[in-house]
């Protein structure tokens, strides 16, 4: 059994990969949200 097969058979590795996927997804969403809000911001003198 290779080390990759051994890692992919371990449920702890799957849980860690799932958690990292969620964290990276949330980080990506917040980067997109802040960039969108900054790009669509109206300057204070035009409000």
Secondary structure in CASP SS format (residue, H / E / C, confidence):
PFRMAT SS
TARGET T0000
AUTHOR 0000-0000-0000
METHOD secondary structure of the structure
MODEL  1
X C 1.00
X C 1.00
X H 1.00
X H 1.00
X H 1.00
X H 1.00
X H 1.00
X H 1.00
X C 1.00
X C 1.00
X H 1.00
X H 1.00
X H 1.00
X H 1.00
X H 1.00
X H 1.00
X H 1.00
X H 1.00
X H 1.00
X H 1.00
X H 1.00
X H 1.00
X H 1.00
X H 1.00
X H 1.00
X H 1.00
X H 1.00
X H 1.00
X H 1.00
X H 1.00
X H 1.00
X H 1.00
X H 1.00
X H 1.00
X H 1.00
X H 1.00
X H 1.00
X H 1.00
X H 1.00
X C 1.00
X C 1.00
X C 1.00
X C 1.00
X H 1.00
X H 1.00
X H 1.00
X C 1.00
END
